[in-house]
Structures are given as structure tokens and as C-alpha cells.
Amino acid sequence: MLEELVNKLQLLEEYGRCTMELFTLGHFAYFSGQVVLSVSPQQTAAEAEQSLQALQQKLNDWQVAVDSARGEHYFLNYFTVHELCFLVKSLPRINEPAQWDAVWPLLRVVDLAADYTGIHGKIREHPGSEVLADEGSSEVAKLNALGTLLGALFSSVPLVVRPLEGLRPARQQLQGDLLIRSMQNRERGVPVFVCCADEASKVTELVLSIYARRERVPEGEELLLCSSHTTVEQIELLLRRFFFARAHGREERLFCVGNVHLLPYVVQCGTVEALQHFEEMFGFAQASALVFVSGQDNQMLTNALSRHNLAISVLPQENLMEAVRKIGEKYHGRQLEAVAGQLNGVGKTHHIYRRVCEAQAEHGDQPMMHHVEIRETTDISALVQALLNDPTDPALPTAIHIDLAHILPSHVDTLMFELLVVGMLRDTQHNAVYHRRQKDFFMVEIPHTPFELTANSLSFCLLLPRTFLRMVPERLDAEMPALSNHWVPSIVHRSARPATLVTFRDNRDMMLIGKTLFAMRQEAFNPKSPNFNVAWTAAAAPMIDTATLYDLLAEVTASEHSPPSFLVFANFTKFLGALVEAAEGWNMMNLQLLQNFDPGLKSFKHCLFRILVETARDFALRQVPKRMEGNVDALAPPVLPPALERARSGLHRAMSGALPIPGLFRESSDTSAFGGPPSLLRQRSRMSSSTDVHAEAEALVESTGVGRIGATQYLERFDKMPSWETCTNPVANFKKNEQGRVTGCNIMSLSRDFLSHHIDKKLQDSLNMNDLKLQRDWSKVTHAEAVALVHQIEGGELLSNSGRLAIPTDYVVTVDNLLKLISIQQRLRYGLPVVLMGETGCGKTALVRFLARTLDLKLHTLDVHGGITDEAIIEFLEGVISTRFEQRGALVFFDEINAANCMALFKTIIIDRVYGNKQIPPEIRIISCCNPYRL
């Protein structure tokens, strides 16, 4: 009895292996709901073994059927088994618009120029469609019917070739390229080659060089740029297309497998074995040419094919940039553009919005922008889905804003090459394909990072036509962008989707602050100045030119930790503009009235505006030091990073081509030079210690992404960050009534001497006599008074309803947290980002809860953790937005944002107040916090 149980368990283990392999091989039964295996506990061991033998036979028959079908039907080799299953299931239902929309991009993988309507009609008329729709047809019959159908659709269509004429020829003689061409021209030999880039980040440059020398754009069917997730099946499909290229009119195709160094060892072994198997089965009579490109020496695959090493140099950077520019001119709606900057906040996004607005004006001011973020967690599936979710009208060109995060996956440069040059991104896991439309145009925003680590890792992106932005007066824009959602009926998606319209409007806050700062520079509010002007108002003051405005803003916002930037300008003017506008409506700021009422108060406006400026500076400027070592102009064209040494002496053995090479693999010692079967001597990489170090560094980049700086460097920056206790922390705020009009003001600071530095004793006495006491001991404020103070600062509706609100009593207000409370409230009210930092247990969460109840905002807390995803964060945020009108508004609290690998998304939500193509409504106020031990 026990022995039979053990036998059954062993059989069950084999059952699992066979069924899993059948699933991996894409047996159609899995996708049509058929019973693949039925096992009962009542079966004897003999019966169970009989069932296993039947399953093994099914597995063997399916392997033979798939191999036979792929050999007989060439166009099956454009699709993985998972995609073939999807086609078999979907093609009989193409009369359903949604089903056809899903199938069509996948079919275009074979022929980019295929006719949408024509292909649909041919599929419906072909007899193979009946076989696919027949539930009684066997899996093998359906597979061959699909192969016959694909052959009927694509066997006679002309090849798509996208030429790049007029490129300046490279100066050096290109022996390697000549050899590849000779092999394609049927000269005797093996048309398989291996070459290596100088470094991993240069693989896309080397691939582009190979095709640029042929004066054409690489096509999706001939190029496979690998990642650590590339499978042996994907490589085998390209090999099959290569081995039968001539038989199907593709002798001019140059098949290329790039990024070999990213392939796992097992996949490299599988590739070598597949190559050997296909050589033995088919030979090279019908083959074109095949190149393996690695970014690192001494890989298993490159060592196994070391006899076929080929020295191919990368074209000079100016030649590559010219090739990319021509691709943009000829195969995009507008020229490609990469936007880089001297520092963060220099206006890269603003510049792109301007470009989008100009394009919209050419098309009736219709929404055209599609914002696509590439973050540290973005993979091929996420990127394809983001691009396919284009909400704009398909009849119009789309301006696609590719927003690169500061930290990126290591394969992003490859994805950008496939998107912008090849024009196709393919997600085989979800049967999804994105084809770039020729009328669309792309703008890539390259982030500024310490030492330009991210930008310098994006080798291909640095070839794009580039706009480099600097902090100069000429770039100061008196208008600001405004994004609004418009519902556009989408033919592609069969539904209405919100699209983003970009408009520009006058930046009233900036112009108001420009006039105010200019008046303060002229001492128009100072009674002791000859320029004192009691009649001054912002409305009557003349406009300030942008050069003067820039100088004024740079003067007041520059600091040791925060160099001037347009982002700092925007935050400063947004906050100060609200304060100045409120102050202008207060009688105490009316100099003519004060002069008649109490001449001792006429200097109050001069003093108060200086305090408002100090408050706005403290609120808008960075606290973490900005500057780090590195050349900030490294990305500025035409100055480019110095070209690396192109020669690879000692690493490649160039092939002279004088003697033909009879076999792909090394011959054994007893085999003649021109006879005998080829054999594979499998060998592991023999790597020197220096190569080991290089491999470890590459593995680290692959696992962590590019753009990260070391923890030590981060700590050095945060060590220089001033603490809350050592700063003055001025907070000037206005008390308002139920109608929102100013009735008084408060001036708070951690420094007891702050007020006396700005307002002398004589003016304080005059203010006291007029019942405006600014000198107050905030340490003696009661809990109820603190809550009332928050309500008075908010004013309006909250103040009207304050009587019915229960006063929170589970939080103790001190002078320190009162100041923090008011600082946070002010930032939230005027749309400035708020990030709390402190050790666990220091009271961050308690303060946020108290503030939410005091402001009568519904609190929504997301506890961020290491396993949270971007999708979960967006789903949470959209849920909050949908219920934002249940109370006065909503307060979103992201707790411990640095616990997850989602910092790029949090940056766009907290700083930019956008996610995807949507703006976060003003009713949503956002606070986030982080713990310093996780930095």
C-alpha cells in the first residue's frame, strides 16, 4: 500500500512537469478550456502510469507538430506560442470591433504597411478561418490552418524598407561590414558574426552604426534587443527567420541579436544549442546574415562563437546624431527632441508644454498631448500599455511627452531605441504591440541628476536632437501652463477617454510679485525714502520687463542650498502672490488711509512686506543642499562626452575573409578543415578578476537600475541640511473673517528676536494702540486658541462652520508644533509640496490627523511599503478624487514614501500634482512623510 502511494506521488510529480511543459509550449487546449489531464485518486498505479504515458505522448506529438508547422509555415515564426494561441482564439471573432482592434497590431508585426481593411477581408474569406472557428478541429489542424492563413496574407507582399539616404560616409574602412555584405551575397562561408561594444551602454550605438552604414532603418522582424527576461523561444524565432530568409525574399535583411550580455547563462546556452541544431538541420543555403552584439566580453555565447568575432566600430557621434535626426525628419510627425537642463526646475516640462501648445494651434486647438512616464519600476508591459492608452483623437497627430525619472531600469535606453528608431514595442506576455504612427512626434525629458549619472547611461537618448535649457532671463515666461481634461471620442478604444489640452495664461502671481519687489527695491513703501509713494497699487503700477523680473526673483530666492530655478520662482511667487493679494485688500495696507488715521503706522506696510518675503523664501526654497560635484553642462550640445577609444586591440580577431569558413562551430581535432559534421565544444566564460568586477558592476546596474547615487553621497547632502530647531522659520499669516476678508495678521517664529529685527519698538507701540498686537508669547496659547487660530487663518466656510466642529482633544499643542502646524496649513492652502521627515514615533501621523480634523478635511492615509506598486498608488488616489466633495475636501497622507521603489511617481504627484494625463484637483491636499533611516 505504501509502495503504491510512493509510486503515485512520483507519477504526480511527472504529471506536473509534463503539463507545465505543455503550457509553456502553448498547447491550444489550455486556452480553449479543454481537459488536458484527468487523474483520480481511485486510479491504480498502473492506470496512473498509463495516463502519464498518454500525456507524454501528447507532449511529444505537440513538440513535433509545432516544429513541423514552424518549418513549413514561415510566418508562424513571427509569433511566440502564446501569441499563436491568442490568434487562434481571436481570429474567428474579428467581426467584433474590440477583438479586431486587439488582433490588428499583432498582425502588423509581419508587415508594417499592411492594409487595415484589406487584411480583415482576406481573413474572413480564407478557408483557414473556418478551421480555426471549428471547435471539432484538432490543435494541430488549427496550427497549420493559421500558418496557411498567415502565408496567404503576407507571402506576396513587398518588404518594408525605410531608407536613410544622404548620410555622411564614415572615414574609416569598414572591413567587418564588407564581410557581412559578402556573406549575404552568397559567398562561401558562415554568415554568423559576433561583435562587442566598448561598454554595455554603447550597444544601441553599435547596432545603429551597423544599419546606418547600410543607409536604412532597422526593421522589427530582423532585430531583437535582449533583456534579462528574453526567452530562448524569442531567439529561436529570429533564428528561424534568419535561416529561411532567402526563401522568402529577405536576403537583404540583416538579423541582429543585441544585448547578449544581459541574457542569463541558461538562455545563452539554449541559444548556442538552437543555432547548432538549425545549422545541422537546414544549413546556410537559404540564410541571410546574423550578428550577435554584446556589451561585455567573455560571455558564454560569445566564447562559443569566438571564431566568428568581428571588429565593427561605432560610427562617430556626429554621424549617429545625423542618422537619428534624419529618422526624426522622415519617419516622425515632427523632429525628435530631447530636452535637458542645467539643473532641476529649469523649465523642461514648461518648454515641452509650449511645443505642444504650438502644435495644438495648428490643429484647431484640439487636445494632442499624451504624457508617458518611465519610472524605476517601468517594464516593457507597462510602457506598451501606457503608449496604447493614448487618449487623443486618432485623426490627429499625438504629441507624446516621454518623462524619464531620475532612477530608471537599465533597459530603458534599449526601449527608447526600439520606440523611436525601430518604431515598435512588443509585449509578448500580453499579446500587445505598440506601433509608432508616422504622424506622431516625441519629446523626451531627460532628468538632471548628480554627476549626470542617468543621462550618461542613456547612450541612445544623447543622440537625439537636443534642447539644453539654462537659467537665463530670456527664458523667463510671463505665462504659465494650464492643463484641462477634455473627453474625446476614440475610434481605437471604442469609448470616450479624457485627453489633456494644454493652454497658457498670464501668470498673475508672478507679475504681481514682480511689481511688488520692484517697488520694494525702489523703497516705495518706506516713509523715510524719497521714493515713498502712498498711492502705490499693483493694479496701477507699470508692467515689469522679464529681464528685470528675473533679476528681482533671482536676488530674493538665491541661497547657499538653493540656486535660482524656475521651479523655485514658481513656488515663491505662488505663495507670496497669495499673501500680497490678501494684504492689498486689508485696510492696514492702505497707506493713504493710515497717513490720515495714524501717521505712526505708515511704515507698517514696508515692514510687513519684508516679513512676507522672508516667509515666502522659507516656504519656497529647498532645505536639502542642491549642488553636487559634476559638470552641469555635460549634456549641452554641441559639446558631448568625449568619445571612448574605438579600437578593441586584443579583444577581437578580425576575419580577413580570405579563407571560407566551413562550419559555424569549432571543429574537433580529428575533423578535416572542410569536412565532417560541426560540433559544439561547450565552454564557460574564463573571466579575469578585472572582468569579474566589471560583470558585478553590470549585474548591479541590471538589478537596481541607472541613476542611483551612493548612500554615502546622500548622507553628505542631508548632513548639511539645516534642522528645524536651528532655523528662524518665520511664518506670517492673515486672519480672515467668514467672507474671507483679512481682519488681522500673525507673525510667528522660533526666534524671539525675529519680530524686533523687522519692526521697531515705536511701530509696535502704534500697532498695540490700534489693537494689533504682534508681539505674543505663543508658548502660552491654549489648545482651543490654537484650533481657533487655524480656523481664522483658513477663514471663509471653515470659520462659518467652526461652531459645529468638535475640537480635537487627543493632541497636545506646543509652541513648536503650533508653528509646524501653521506652516503645513499655509503650504497646503497655496499648493506647495509638503514632506515631513522625522524618526518613527516623533508625532508625524498624530499631527496630520489633528490637522485634518481641525480643517474639516477627510483624511485618507496610504501606508507605503516595499511591496506597493504604482498601480496601487494610482488606484488609491483616484478613489480619493472620486469622493473629494464629501466634506470640505480631502487630505491625502502618504506615510513613509521612501519605503517603496515608487519615488518617481510620488514626485509627480507631490511636486507636479499630476499623474499620467490627469491633474490632481485643488480640493485634494497632499502631505507625505519619510523616515530618515530609510534614506
Secondary structure by P-SEA (a helix, b strand, c coil): caaaaaaaaaaaaaaaaaaaaaaaacccccccccccbbbbccccaaaaaaaaaaaaaaaaaaaaaaaaaaaaccccccccaaaaaaaaacccccccaaaaaaaaaaaacccccccaaaaaaaaaacaaaaaaacccccaaaaaaaaaaaaaaacccccbbbbbbccccccccccaaaaaaaaaaacccccccbbbbcccccaaaaaaaaaaaaacccccccccccccccccaaaaaaaaaaaaaccccccccbbbbbcccccccaaaaaaaaaaaaaaaaccccccccbbbbbbcccccaaaaaacccbbbbbcccaaaaaaaaaaaaaccccccbbbbbcccccccaaaaaaaaaaaaaaaccccccbbbbbbcccccaaaaaaaaaccccccccccccccccccccccaaaaaaaaaccccccccccccbbbbbbccbbbbbbbbbccccccccccccccccbbbbbcccccccccbbbbbbbbbbbcccccbbbbbbbbbbccaaaaaaaaaaaaaaaacccccccccccccccccccccccaaaaaaaaaaacccccccccaaaaaaaaaaaaaaaaaaaaccccaaaaaaaccccccaaaaaaaaaaaaaaaaacccccccccccccccccccccccccccccccccccccccccccccccccccccccccbbbbccccccccaaaaaaaaaaaaaaacccccccaaaaaaaaaaccccccccbbbbbbbbcccccccbbbbbccccccccccccaaaaaaaaaaccccccccccccaaaaaaaaaaaaccccccccccccccccccccaaaaaaaaaaaaaaaabbbbbbbbcccccaaaaaaaaaaaacbbbbbbbccccccaaaaaaaaaaaaaacccccbbbbbbccccccccaaaaaaaacccccccccccccbbbbbbbbcccc
